[in-house]
Structures are given as structure tokens and as C-alpha cells.
Amino acid sequence: MRIISGTARGTKLYTLEGKATRPTLDRVKESLFNIIQNEIVDSVFLDLFSGSGAVGLEAASRGARKVILCDKSKDAIKIINKNIEKTHLKEKVELYNLDYELLLNSKIKEKIDIIYIDPPYDSDFAIKAVDIIVKKELFNENSTIILETDEEEKTLKELKKIEVKITDKRKYGRAILIFLKTGKG
């Protein structure tokens, strides 16, 4: 895994060992950033369930003003810290070793422009996170929320209960990216 573009382009990233995390594949990450490239510069970017930090650090490398990384795993936080150091992007990154609900409910005090949610596939964390984000209005009218899932039908069904609209869907093997805008946009 590596940083694809921007100031840290080509930097190889450390990854977590074992099956507890599932890194976003470079081809998925590259496609994601091709889609959102015009929204990144000067944005506030949240990478929830950061794992190695690869997605958030890619955003920082491409010009995001601020990147918030969050993972509750202490092992993930160690890897993210190593990757922040390796990419020289420390001044743009806020790192939290917290459960996602605690972060969303109490730590974020500003509007987020781009929110990337890539929780464990066998969880309902993505829907819960979107629900909190909408209820707490952690977005502005142009914000984009991106979910990575492998359960498209179930996820889409659950999203109908939340005030969001689906603007795009992309499938990459098992991974499906769902792009959302809030109902207020």
C-alpha cells in the first residue's frame, strides 16, 4: 500500500498484520480519489475506522486542509503514527484512539467536508455512524459521505431510514463504495 498522489506520492505505508483489519485496495482508493478529487483541496476530511490511515493520509497528501483519523485499536494507532511520520503530514492530521460513536458525539466541533466510513464489513457501524453524522449535523451543504461495504442491498435498505440521498455507487470486486449527500443539500 502506498500514497498515490500529492506531496507524499509514492510513500509506502505500514499496514496492520492479521485479519482484524481489511485495507482499502489501492485500486479502490485510486478510483475513490478520482471521483472526489475536486472536493479535496482545503477540505476537512474524516477517515472513520482508519486502520493504517491510508485513505486519510492520501487526502492530506492531495491537499486537504485537515484530516481527522480515528480508530479504536491501539495497534492501528501505532501504525497510523508511523505512517504520519513517514509521510511528513503531521501538521494536517488529528488522530483519535476512540470508538467512532464517542468521536462523533463529543469530539468533532466543526463541519466535515468529506467523510469516509469503512468499518468492519460484518458490522452495522456504517449506518450508525451516518445516523449520528446526520443527527448532529456534522456536515455542510456540499459535504460528501462515502461508505465502503460488501452488503449493498442491506446497506441501501438501512440508508432509506436516514435523511441522505445516494448520489453514486461503485463496485470493485467485493467492495462497494456508496456516495451520499445529506437531505439538507
Rosetta blueprint (number, residue, H / E / L):
1 M L
2 R E
3 I L
4 I L
5 S L
6 G L
7 T L
8 A L
9 R L
10 G L
11 T L
12 K E
13 L L
14 Y L
15 T L
16 L L
17 E L
18 G L
19 K L
20 A L
21 T L
22 R L
23 P L
24 T L
25 L L
26 D H
27 R H
28 V H
29 K H
30 E H
31 S H
32 L H
33 F H
34 N H
35 I H
36 I H
37 Q H
38 N H
39 E H
40 I H
41 V L
42 D L
43 S L
44 V E
45 F E
46 L E
47 D E
48 L E
49 F L
50 S L
51 G L
52 S L
53 G L
54 A H
55 V H
56 G H
57 L H
58 E H
59 A H
60 A H
61 S H
62 R L
63 G L
64 A L
65 R L
66 K E
67 V E
68 I E
69 L E
70 C E
71 D L
72 K L
73 S L
74 K H
75 D H
76 A H
77 I H
78 K H
79 I H
80 I H
81 N H
82 K H
83 N H
84 I H
85 E H
86 K H
87 T H
88 H L
89 L L
90 K H
91 E H
92 K H
93 V E
94 E E
95 L E
96 Y E
97 N L
98 L L
99 D L
100 Y H
101 E H
102 L H
103 L H
104 L H
105 N H
106 S H
107 K H
108 I L
109 K L
110 E L
111 K L
112 I E
113 D E
114 I E
115 I E
116 Y E
117 I E
118 D L
119 P L
120 P L
121 Y L
122 D L
123 S L
124 D L
125 F H
126 A H
127 I H
128 K H
129 A H
130 V H
131 D H
132 I H
133 I H
134 V H
135 K H
136 K L
137 E L
138 L L
139 F E
140 N E
141 E E
142 N E
143 S E
144 T E
145 I E
146 I E
147 L E
148 E E
149 T E
150 D L
151 E L
152 E H
153 E H
154 K H
155 T H
156 L H
157 K H
158 E H
159 L H
160 K L
161 K L
162 I L
163 E L
164 V E
165 K E
166 I E
167 T E
168 D E
169 K E
170 R E
171 K E
172 Y E
173 G L
174 R L
175 A E
176 I E
177 L E
178 I E
179 F E
180 L E
181 K E
182 T E
183 G L
184 K L
185 G L
